[in-house]
Amino acid sequence: GRRDVVIPAFLLRDVTEHLGHFTAAGPGALVFTGPKGAQLRRSNFSRPWSKTVTAAGLSGFHFHDLRHTGNTLTAEAGANLRELMERMGHSSTKAALVYLHSTSERQRTLADAVGRLARAELRKAKKADGDAKASGTNVARRRESAS
């Protein structure tokens, strides 16, 4: 498909170099092509990809792993589902969710953020009530009864 995808600034030099060496001129040019300049297909891509992966010392690494990694990093950077769908060119949430994965680092970041919010709420409750023993349960009950 065709879409604009904004890339990190640090990649611009490499992408510009790639476009200058491997891409035909004009707005309709393909960014990636097979060995003879044709659109990539499984038949003209598998062998060069395998050679590249082997040369890089990787094993069991598939081309689509790049898509999974890129979208997981984009989600970790804070993208919402709609933004991810647009970047991937998906119209359904089901298709987009296939490419989202949780990491232990992200789980730690989320747990730390929840911890900061909980501590802040407890501090507010203690200050408001003058109660040095305010608990998360009591804070939640007060919030529930206030709504």
C-alpha contacts under 8 A as a table, 3 or more apart, distances in Angstrom:
res1	aa1	res2	aa2	distance
1	G	89	G	7.46
3	R	89	G	7.38
5	V	87	R	6.13
7	I	11	L	6.98
7	I	12	L	7.58
8	P	11	L	5.76
8	P	12	L	7.26
9	A	12	L	5.40
10	F	13	R	7.10
11	L	14	D	5.46
11	L	15	V	6.14
12	L	15	V	5.12
12	L	16	T	5.92
13	R	16	T	5.15
13	R	17	E	6.14
14	D	17	E	5.10
14	D	18	H	6.14
15	V	18	H	4.97
15	V	19	L	6.10
16	T	19	L	5.10
16	T	20	G	6.18
17	E	20	G	5.09
17	E	21	H	6.30
18	H	21	H	5.28
18	H	22	F	5.69
18	H	23	T	7.22
19	L	22	F	5.52
19	L	23	T	4.85
19	L	24	A	7.77
19	L	31	V	6.73
20	G	23	T	6.24
22	F	31	V	7.79
22	F	32	F	7.56
22	F	33	T	7.94
23	T	29	A	6.50
23	T	30	L	6.46
23	T	31	V	5.86
23	T	32	F	7.15
23	T	33	T	7.78
24	A	29	A	5.46
24	A	30	L	7.29
25	A	29	A	6.23
26	G	29	A	5.59
30	L	33	T	6.39
30	L	39	Q	7.18
32	F	39	Q	7.41
32	F	40	L	7.03
33	T	36	K	7.51
33	T	37	G	5.05
33	T	38	A	5.37
33	T	39	Q	5.04
33	T	40	L	5.22
34	G	37	G	5.21
34	G	38	A	5.23
34	G	39	Q	6.03
34	G	40	L	5.10
34	G	41	R	7.62
34	G	44	N	5.72
34	G	45	F	6.39
35	P	38	A	7.35
35	P	44	N	7.24
40	L	44	N	6.29
40	L	45	F	6.15
41	R	44	N	5.45
41	R	45	F	5.92
42	R	45	F	5.16
42	R	46	S	5.76
43	S	46	S	6.38
44	N	47	R	7.06
44	N	48	P	7.72
45	F	48	P	5.64
45	F	49	W	6.03
46	S	49	W	5.22
46	S	50	S	6.08
47	R	50	S	5.18
47	R	51	K	6.27
48	P	51	K	5.14
48	P	52	T	6.18
49	W	52	T	5.09
49	W	53	V	6.13
49	W	63	F	7.63
50	S	53	V	5.17
50	S	54	T	6.10
51	K	54	T	5.18
51	K	55	A	6.04
52	T	55	A	5.06
52	T	56	A	6.17
53	V	56	A	5.15
53	V	57	G	6.42
53	V	58	L	5.34
53	V	59	S	6.88
53	V	61	F	6.99
54	T	57	G	5.09
54	T	58	L	5.70
54	T	59	S	6.81
55	A	58	L	7.60
58	L	61	F	6.36
61	F	65	D	6.76
62	H	65	D	5.32
62	H	66	L	7.65
63	F	66	L	5.82
63	F	67	R	7.66
64	H	67	R	5.16
64	H	68	H	6.55
65	D	68	H	5.05
65	D	69	T	6.08
66	L	69	T	5.13
66	L	70	G	5.98
67	R	70	G	5.17
67	R	71	N	6.10
67	R	99	Y	7.20
68	H	71	N	5.40
68	H	72	T	6.06
68	H	99	Y	4.90
68	H	100	L	6.73
68	H	101	H	7.73
69	T	72	T	5.15
69	T	73	L	6.12
70	G	73	L	5.24
70	G	74	T	6.14
71	N	74	T	4.87
71	N	75	A	6.09
71	N	84	L	6.91
71	N	88	M	7.94
71	N	99	Y	6.41
71	N	100	L	6.44
72	T	75	A	5.11
72	T	76	E	6.16
72	T	99	Y	7.07
72	T	100	L	5.34
72	T	101	H	5.83
72	T	102	S	7.50
73	L	76	E	4.97
73	L	77	A	6.14
74	T	77	A	5.01
74	T	78	G	6.71
74	T	79	A	5.91
74	T	84	L	7.39
75	A	78	G	5.19
75	A	79	A	4.72
75	A	80	N	6.75
75	A	84	L	7.19
75	A	100	L	7.51
76	E	79	A	7.14
76	E	106	R	6.78
79	A	83	E	5.80
79	A	84	L	6.30
80	N	83	E	5.37
80	N	84	L	6.32
81	L	84	L	5.07
81	L	85	M	6.09
81	L	93	T	7.45
81	L	96	A	7.67
82	R	85	M	5.10
82	R	86	E	6.29
83	E	86	E	5.17
83	E	87	R	6.32
84	L	87	R	5.12
84	L	88	M	6.16
84	L	96	A	7.13
85	M	88	M	5.17
85	M	89	G	5.82
85	M	90	H	4.91
85	M	91	S	6.59
85	M	92	S	7.53
85	M	93	T	7.17
85	M	96	A	5.72
86	E	89	G	5.07
86	E	90	H	6.37
86	E	91	S	7.83
87	R	90	H	7.93
88	M	96	A	7.37
90	H	93	T	7.52
90	H	95	A	6.47
90	H	96	A	6.21
91	S	95	A	7.75
92	S	95	A	5.52
92	S	96	A	6.56
93	T	96	A	5.00
93	T	97	L	6.00
94	K	97	L	5.27
94	K	98	V	6.73
95	A	98	V	5.56
95	A	99	Y	7.59
96	A	99	Y	5.71
96	A	100	L	7.10
97	L	100	L	5.17
102	S	106	R	6.59
102	S	107	Q	7.17
103	T	106	R	5.18
103	T	107	Q	6.27
104	S	107	Q	4.99
104	S	108	R	6.17
105	E	108	R	5.10
105	E	109	T	6.27
106	R	109	T	4.95
106	R	110	L	6.16
107	Q	110	L	5.11
107	Q	111	A	6.09
108	R	111	A	5.08
108	R	112	D	6.06
109	T	112	D	5.17
109	T	113	A	6.18
110	L	113	A	5.06
110	L	114	V	6.19
111	A	114	V	5.12
111	A	115	G	6.10
112	D	115	G	4.94
112	D	116	R	6.26
113	A	116	R	5.14
113	A	117	L	6.34
114	V	117	L	5.11
114	V	118	A	6.06
115	G	118	A	5.09
115	G	119	R	6.09
116	R	119	R	5.23
116	R	120	A	6.18
117	L	120	A	5.12
117	L	121	E	6.26
118	A	121	E	5.15
118	A	122	L	6.19
118	A	136	G	7.39
119	R	122	L	5.09
119	R	123	R	6.14
120	A	123	R	5.12
120	A	124	K	6.25
121	E	124	K	5.07
121	E	125	A	6.17
121	E	139	V	7.36
122	L	125	A	5.02
122	L	126	K	6.09
122	L	134	A	6.52
122	L	135	S	6.78
122	L	136	G	6.55
122	L	139	V	7.01
123	R	126	K	5.16
123	R	127	K	6.10
124	K	127	K	5.14
124	K	128	A	6.01
125	A	128	A	5.10
125	A	129	D	5.96
125	A	130	G	7.90
125	A	131	D	7.48
125	A	134	A	6.42
125	A	139	V	6.52
126	K	129	D	5.32
126	K	130	G	5.25
126	K	131	D	4.76
126	K	132	A	5.61
126	K	133	K	7.27
126	K	134	A	5.66
127	K	130	G	5.18
127	K	131	D	7.12
128	A	131	D	7.82
131	D	134	A	5.60
134	A	138	N	6.55
134	A	139	V	7.20
135	S	138	N	5.23
135	S	139	V	6.28
136	G	139	V	5.02
136	G	140	A	6.12
137	T	140	A	5.17
137	T	141	R	6.18
138	N	141	R	5.04
138	N	142	R	6.15
139	V	142	R	5.23
139	V	143	R	6.23
140	A	143	R	5.09
140	A	144	E	6.08
141	R	144	E	5.03
141	R	145	S	6.14
142	R	145	S	5.22
142	R	146	A	6.08
143	R	146	A	5.12
143	R	147	S	6.51
144	E	147	S	5.46
